[in-house]
Amino acid sequence: MPGTSDRKRGSLRVSEGSPRARYAGVRSATEALSRPLTAEDCGVQSMPDASPTKWHLAHTSWFFETFVLRPEIPGYRPFHPQFGYLFNSYYESVGDRHARPQRGVLSRPTLDEVYSYRAHVDAAMTAYLDGAAAVPALVELGLQHEQQHQELILTDIKHAFWCNALRPAYREPGAMATPPAPPLSWMAFPAGIRAVGADGSGFAYDNELPRHRVFVEPFELASRLVTNAEYLAFIADSGYRRPELWLSEGWETVRAMDWRAPLYWEQRGDEWQVMTLHGMRAIDGAEPVCHVSYYEADAYARWAGARLPSEFEWEVAAAAEPITGNFVESGRLHPAAASNGRGLSQLFGDAWEWTASAYAPYPGYRTPAGAVGEYNGKFMCNQLVLRGGSCVTPQSHIRASYRNFFPASARWQFSGIRLARSVLSPGS
C-alpha cells in the first residue's frame, strides 16, 4: 500500500524506495481491493455513474499501455489489439451512444484475462522503470489516476451490494470502536488575502493550478463533521418535508426521488439502519453522516442556522493541518466518530466535504497540452467542489489543495457535511 507517513499539506506521501516500488505498491493495492470479490461481483454495474470492478482493473492498465508503453517502448506489443479501444473512457459500443452505461455488459474479456492484462502491463512497466532515479511525470499521473479508481472500486461495489436484496458484505467487520462525538465548537479565521492552490512541492492535478491569491472575509468553521445523531434531528424536524429549507432544484429532486434520508439509510420499525461495506448495521449517532447530496448538505446547514464553507475557506483552514485521518489504509472503510482533541478534526478522511463553490477553473488556468487531455480542463457549470478525502481514499493521494467535484444530486460517494458561519464586522 502507499505510505502513510505524517507530512504537511502540499507534499506527496509515497511509498519508500525506487520508482519500481512506488509503481508496484499502487498496482498491488488495487488488486488487494478487488480480491474479496467474486468474478460475478466484478462484472456488476449498478448505475450509469458507476463502473464494474473488472473495468476499473482494465482501464487503469489501459492508461499505462496507452500513454507510456506504446509511445516509449520501441516494438512494444499490446496485450490485445482491441483493449486500447475497449477500455478507453469514451469508447462507443452501440451506434453513436455513449457506452459508459454499457460497461456492465462486457462479459468478455473474463476477469482472469483482465488480470493477465494487468500482469502483461506490469512486466513491461517494471522493465521501463528499472534504474529510473525518479517516477516520470506521466507515470505519476497514471498512479494518481489509479488511486482514484481504487476509491471508485469501493464506492461502486458498495452501491451494487446495496442494490442486492441479500445486502452482502464486501468484507467482514473488525473491531469498530465508536466513542461519543465531542461537542461541536467553532474555530475562527480572520479576514485576509490568502494563497490557495498547489504550491509546487508535490504532485497536483491541473485543476489545482495556478496557485493564486484570494480574499476571504472572517469566518468560522465547525470543529468536526455533522454526525448521524444531528442529522436524525433534522429528519425528525420534518427536514425533508419543508420546502423553505431547500434550494428550488433540490426541492424538486427531493420530491421526484422521494428522498427521506441519506442514501443507504433504512428505517426498520423504530430503528434506523445503514448499508456499509460490512453489510447492514444500526446507525451510530456519533459517526459522521455521509452519502448526502449537496442539496441535503445545504438544506441541513440552513436548518442549523449555518452554511457550507467555500472551497477557499476550507483550504485556508486546512493549509497548516497534518494529513492524518481515517483513510482506506485503516481498513475501517466507514466514517469514524471525531476524536476528543482540540481544534479542527476530520478535515482529511472520513467523508468528502461539500463546499458552496462551483467547480470552475482558477484565474489564469490553461489546459495542459498533450495526449492526456481526457484528464484536463473538465470544468462544468453543474458540478460542486468537495474537499478532504474519505474513509476509502488512499492517504498518499490527498492534499489540502485537492479538488473533487460532483453534481449537486450525487450521493453514492462518501460525502458529508462541515458547517461554516460568516462573522460580521461591527456596523454590518
Sequence and secondary structure as in RCSB ss.txt:
>XXXX:A:sequence
MPGTSDRKRGSLRVSEGSPRARYAGVRSATEALSRPLTAEDCGVQSMPDASPTKWHLAHTSWFFETFVLRPEIPG
YRPFHPQFGYLFNSYYESVGDRHARPQRGVLSRPTLDEVYSYRAHVDAAMTAYLDGAAAVPALVELGLQHEQQHQ
ELILTDIKHAFWCNALRPAYREPGAMATPPAPPLSWMAFPAGIRAVGADGSGFAYDNELPRHRVFVEPFELASRL
VTNAEYLAFIADSGYRRPELWLSEGWETVRAMDWRAPLYWEQRGDEWQVMTLHGMRAIDGAEPVCHVSYYEADAY
ARWAGARLPSEFEWEVAAAAEPITGNFVESGRLHPAAASNGRGLSQLFGDAWEWTASAYAPYPGYRTPAGAVGEY
NGKFMCNQLVLRGGSCVTPQSHIRASYRNFFPASARWQFSGIRLARSVLSPGS
>XXXX:A:secstr
        TT     SS HHHHHHHHHHHHHHHHTTS HHHHT   STT   HHHHHHHHHHHHIIIIIHHHSTT
   S TTHHHHTSTT   STTS  GGGGGG   S HHHHHHHHHHHHHHHHHHHTT SS  HHHHHHHHHHHHHH
HHHHHHHHHHHHHSTT   SS              EEEE  EEEEES  SSS   GGG S EEEEE  EEEESS 
 BHHHHHHHHHTTGGG GGGS HHHHHHHHHHT  SSTTEEEETTEEEEEETTEEEE  TTSB  S  HHHHHHH
HHHTT B   HHHHHHHHTTS   SB GGGS  S     S SS   SSBSSEEEEEEE    TT     STTGGG
S    TTEEEEES  TTS GGG  TT  EEEETT  SS EE   EEE   TT 
